[in-house]
C-alpha cells in the first residue's frame, strides 16, 4: 500500500502557467542538417527550462527552421509540463536520485552559503526551480536532453517534511526529533 502512495505522489502538483511569472533559460541549441538532392537543409532543436524561482519548474523541446521559432516552441512546451518542487530553507529537503534513459543524476541538500554546485544542464534546472544551495552530480549520459529530464525526475520525487508528517499522522516536530 505504501508503494502505491509513493507512485501516486511522484507526479507532484501540476501547476498552470498562467498562475506564476516564469523566467525562461535556454539549456541547449542544436543545429541539425538534413541532406537532400538540393543541398543541406538546416533546422534547430532547442531545450528550454522555465521556472519562477520559487519551486515551479518545467522543461520543453522545440524544433523549427528558425532559431527564435524553435525557442518559442520550446517555451510553449515547457509551460505545459510544469511541476511544483518542495524547497526548504533555499535547499531541497532530502537526497534524491533521478534517472531518464542513460542519464542519471544525484542531488543532495547543502548548507546555507554553498551555492549551486552542479554543471551545465543540471545547473539551469536547479537555478530555475529556485534552489540556492545544493550539491549535484551527473552520472552516465551527458546528453542535455537526458540530464534535464533526469534532474526533473529527481525533483519530482522530492517530498516535503510537512507531507511526510501528514502521511504518517504525526507532528512535524516529532518527525525531526524522533
C-alpha positions in Angstrom: 0.0 0.0 0.0 2.9 2.4 0.8 4.3 1.7 -2.7 1.0 2.8 -4.4 1.0 6.1 -2.4 4.6 6.9 -3.3 3.9 6.2 -7.0 0.9 8.5 -7.0 2.8 11.2 -5.3 5.7 11.2 -7.9 3.9 13.4 -10.3 3.8 16.2 -7.7 1.4 19.1 -8.1 0.9 20.2 -11.6 0.9 24.0 -12.0 -0.8 26.2 -14.6 1.5 28.6 -16.5 -0.9 31.5 -16.0 -0.6 31.3 -12.2 3.1 32.3 -12.0 5.6 34.7 -13.5 8.0 32.3 -15.4 11.6 33.0 -16.5 13.0 31.0 -19.3 16.5 29.7 -19.7 18.0 28.1 -22.9 19.8 24.9 -22.0 20.9 23.7 -25.4 20.5 24.7 -29.0 21.4 22.1 -31.6 21.7 22.7 -35.4 20.6 19.7 -37.4 21.4 19.3 -41.1 19.2 17.2 -43.5 21.0 16.4 -46.7 18.7 16.4 -49.8 19.2 16.4 -53.5 19.1 20.2 -53.5 21.7 20.5 -50.7 21.7 20.8 -47.0 18.6 21.9 -45.1 19.3 23.3 -41.6 16.9 23.2 -38.7 17.2 23.9 -35.0 16.3 21.9 -31.8 16.1 23.9 -28.6 15.8 22.7 -25.0 14.4 25.3 -22.6 13.8 25.3 -18.9 11.2 27.6 -17.3 10.7 28.4 -13.7 9.5 31.0 -11.3 12.5 30.7 -8.9 10.1 29.6 -6.1 9.6 25.9 -6.7 7.9 25.7 -10.0 9.8 24.2 -12.9 9.2 22.8 -16.4 11.2 21.8 -19.5 10.4 21.7 -23.2 11.8 20.9 -26.6 11.1 22.9 -29.7 12.1 22.2 -33.3 11.9 24.6 -36.3 13.8 26.0 -39.2 14.5 29.3 -37.4 16.3 29.7 -34.0 13.8 32.1 -32.4 10.8 30.0 -33.6 12.4 26.8 -32.1 13.0 28.6 -28.8 9.4 29.9 -28.7 8.1 26.4 -29.4 10.3 25.0 -26.6 9.0 27.7 -24.1 5.4 26.8 -25.0 6.1 23.1 -24.5 7.8 23.8 -21.1 4.8 25.8 -19.9 2.7 22.7 -20.4 5.0 20.5 -18.3 5.2 22.5 -15.0 5.6 20.8 -11.6 5.9 22.1 -8.1 9.1 21.3 -6.1 9.4 21.5 -2.3 12.2 23.9 -1.3 13.1 24.1 2.4 15.4 27.0 3.5 16.8 27.5 0.0 17.7 23.8 -0.5 16.0 20.5 -1.1 14.5 18.5 1.8 16.5 15.3 1.2 18.9 13.4 -1.1 17.4 12.0 -4.3 18.4 10.2 -7.4 16.8 10.7 -10.8 17.0 8.7 -14.0 16.0 9.2 -17.6 17.4 7.0 -20.3 21.1 6.7 -19.8 21.2 9.9 -17.8 21.4 9.6 -14.0 21.7 12.4 -11.5 22.1 12.7 -7.8 21.1 15.8 -5.8 21.9 16.4 -2.2 20.9 19.2 0.2 23.7 21.7 1.2 24.3 24.1 4.0 23.5 27.8 3.6 26.1 29.7 1.5 27.2 26.7 -0.5 25.5 27.7 -3.8 24.5 25.5 -6.7 27.3 23.0 -7.2 26.2 21.5 -10.5 27.2 21.6 -14.1 25.6 22.6 -17.3 22.1 21.4 -17.8 21.6 20.5 -14.1 22.6 24.0 -13.0 20.0 25.6 -15.3 17.2 23.3 -14.0 18.1 23.8 -10.3 18.5 27.6 -10.6 15.2 28.0 -12.5 13.5 26.0 -9.7 14.8 28.4 -7.1 17.2 26.1 -5.3 20.1 28.2 -3.9 22.2 25.6 -2.0 22.6 22.1 -3.5 25.2 19.6 -4.3 24.6 17.7 -7.6 26.3 15.1 -9.6 25.5 14.0 -13.1 26.5 10.4 -13.9 26.0 8.4 -17.1 25.0 10.3 -20.2 26.0 13.9 -20.6 23.4 14.5 -23.3 21.5 17.6 -22.2 18.1 16.1 -23.1 18.6 13.1 -20.7 20.3 15.2 -17.9 17.4 17.8 -17.9 14.8 15.0 -17.8 16.7 13.1 -15.1 17.0 16.2 -12.9 13.3 16.9 -13.3 12.6 13.3 -12.4 14.7 13.7 -9.2 13.0 16.9 -8.3 9.5 15.4 -8.9 10.3 12.6 -6.4 11.1 15.0 -3.6 8.6 15.2 -0.7 8.4 18.0 1.9 8.7 17.2 5.6 5.2 18.5 6.1 3.7 16.0 3.6 5.6 13.1 5.2 4.4 14.0 8.7 0.9 14.3 7.5 1.0 11.0 5.7 2.4 9.3 8.9 -0.1 11.1 11.1 2.5 12.7 13.4 3.5 16.2 14.2 6.3 17.9 12.2 8.4 18.3 15.4 8.2 14.5 16.1 9.4 13.8 12.6 12.7 15.6 13.2 13.2 14.7 16.9 12.2 11.0 16.6 
